Structures are given as C-alpha cells and as structure tokens.
Amino acid sequence: MTAAFVLESALLGVGLAMDAFSVSLANGLREPEMPRSRMLSVAGVYAGFQYLMPLIGWVCVHTVVELFSSLEEMIPWTAFLLLGWIGGKMLLEGLREQKQEDAPAARQRLSARMLLTQGVATSIDALSVGFTIEQYGFWTANWASLTIGGVTLVICLIGLLIGKKVGTKLSRYAAILGGIILIAIGFKIFLEGLR
C-alpha cells in the first residue's frame, strides 16, 4: 500500500462524502440538542454505508457485472426518490410546526428507519466505485473502502456539528431548511446521473 493509494482513497472518500455531509448538516439542524454519542452513531451509519457500497460494487464487478450495469441507470432515480421523500416529509413537518405557536420546530429525533434510508440514499452512488477499484485484490479494495468510510465519518461529524450550531440559532426554521437541503441533494444526484 503506497502513500499515493491512501491519498487517492481519501480524496475519493471526500468526493463521495459530500452528500452525506449535507444530510448530516440537515440532521444537525433538525436536532440541535443531539448528544455526542448519537452524533457518532449517525455519522457511523453514513460511514458504514460508504464503506460497504464500494465493496458491494467490487463484488458485483467480479460476479454479476451485467446485472449491475443494468441497475446502474436506476441509481440517480433511487437517490432522488429516497431523499425527496425524506426531505419532503421533513419540510412538511417543519411547516406544520410553524403554524403551531407553542410547538418548537425541529425537535423530532431522526428515526432509525429514516437514518438507514438516508444512509442508502447518500451512498448508493458509491456502488459505482466498485468499477474503479475493480483491478485491486479484495484486501486492497477493502482498505480503499475503509479509508472512504473513515473520511466519511469525520466529514459527517463536522456536518453534524455545524448543523447543531446553526440549528440552535435557527431552531424555528431548522426542519424546513433541512428538508429543502435533502430535496436539493436528491435533485443534484438525479441531475448528475442524467449526464
């Protein structure tokens, strides 16, 4: 394993983690009182998916390439639908809470199901990384994926911290802003997939 390999994997991780960073930011906005242990587990879910998806892609390249190639066209649609659904739900909840004077916005905790859905939606494009690391042996591909997951963990923790800071100041509008961010990320992934 060379320094160039580690640097390349880390840079790949930064690129792949940007969607998870934005979702982490939105989650920090939504839940500004999130304790550190929960922040670590939320970021860990995103990092885990960013670790697993390239490996799944690598396995697909070495086993079922034709099936994976046909499914690759669905990646932008899937991410768009998942993030649009989550963001739309968050946006509607924020708008409803704005109408209720006594109920503070953005205090609802992120459910496990929603967190897993976000994890899949933000990492689904990492499946195609399996094609770029296809020439590696399994253990080298595993190290590349581990680096990608580690970078994602750090970036998502930063996103959660920033979201919490801003969310505390904008708590009345946090759910609305978070929902808009998630919808925008889904739309961005969709448009990039059309190219």
N, C-alpha and C positions, 0 to 999 in steps of 0.2 A: 504494500500500500504506500503510495507516494504522496508527497505534500500536494501535488497537482490534483490527484484524485480526491483528497479530502477537501481542497478548495472548490473543486468543481461540484462535488456533492453538496457542500454548504451553500454555494451560490444557487444551485438547483433548489435546495430547500427554501432559500429566501424567496425565490420566484413562486414556488408552489404555496408558500405560507401566506401570501398576501390576502387571499380570500378569507382564510381562517383568521388573520389579523383583523380584518374589517368586521367579521362576525363577532370576534372577541370584543372589539370596541363596542359594538351594538349591545352585546350581553352585559358589558360593564355599565353602559348607560342604563340598561333596563334594571339592573340590580346593583345599585351603588353601595349597598351595605354588604356585599359578598365577602365572606371571610377568606383569608388566605388559603386555607385548606381546600375550600371549594374552588377557588381560582385555579389552584394546582390541578384539581381533578378535571375541571372544564378544559383547561389547556392540554391536559394529558389525553383527553378523548380526541381532540383535534390532532395532536402529535401521533397518537396511536394509529389513527386512520391514515395520516400522511406517511407513516412507516409501512403500514400494511398494503396500501394501494399499489405502490411501485413493485412490491414483491408479487402481488397477485398478477399484475401486468407481466412481470418477468416469467411467472409460471405459465401464463396464457401464451406468451410468445413461444415457449418451449413445449407446449402441449396442444393448445386449441387455437392457433393463430387465426384460422379462417372464421371461427365463431366470434372471436374478439374483434376482428376487423369489421364485421357487420354490426356489432354492438357499439363501436366507437362513434358512429354517427348519432347515437342516442344520448351521449354524454352531455352535450350542451342543453338539450331539451330537459333531461332529468334534473340537472342542477338548477335550471331556470324554474321548473315547476316546484321543486322542493323549497328553494329559497323564496320564491314568490309566495308560496303558501304560508311559510313561516312568517315572512315579513308582513304579508297582508293581515295575518291573524294578529300580529303584534301591533300593527298600525291601527286596526280596528279597536283593539283593547285600549290603546292609548287615547283614541278619540272618544271612546265611551267614558273613560275615566276623566277626561277633560270636562265632560258635561256634569259629572258629579263633583260638586264643590268640596265635599268633605273627604273624598277618597283620593289620596295622593297617587299620582301616576307612577308607573314603572316599579312597583313594589313586588310584583308577582315573580316568584322564583322560576327559573328555567327548569322545565321538567326533563326527566331522563330521556323520554321518548323524543322530545324536541332537540335535545342536545345530540343524540345519536343521529337524528335526521340531518342536523347541521353538519355533523362530522362527515357524513357520507357526501352531502352536497358540496362541501368545500374541498373534499379530497378526491372526488371522482375523476377529475382531470389528471390526477397523479397516476391513474391506471396506465396512461399512455407513456409514462416514464419507463415502464417495463420494456418498451421498444428501444429506448435509448440506452438502457443498461443490459440489453439482451446479450451482448458479447461477453459479459462478466460471468464468472462462475457463481454458484449460489451464494457462497460466503462473502464474496466481494460485493454482490448485489445486496446482500443483507447489510453489510457495512454502509453502503451508499444509502440505503433506506433508513438505517438507524441514524445516520447523520442528518438526513432530511427531517426525520421525526424530532430529533434534538433541537434543530434550528427552529422548527415549528413551535415546539414547546416554549422556547424563550420568546419568540415573537408574539405568541398568543398571550403570554403573561404580561408583556408590555402593553398589548392592546387592551387587556382587561384593566390594567392599572390606569391607563389613560381614560378609558371609558368610565371607570369609577369616579375619577377626579372630576371629569366633565359632567357625569351623571348626577353627582351631588349638587352641582350648581344649576343644572337644567332638569332637575327631577320631574318637574311638571310636564315636560315635553320629551322625556327620555324614550318612552315607548314608541312615540310617533317617529322620532328621529331614528331610533334603532330599526323600526320596521321599514322606513324609507331606505336605510343603508342596505338591509338584506335584499330588498327588491332590486335595488340598483346593482348589487353584486351578481344576483341571478341573471339580470339583463345583460351585464357585461360578459359573463361566462357564455351566455347564449350567443351574443354577437361575435365573440371571438371564435366560437365553434362553427360559425357560418362561413368563415374565411377559408 
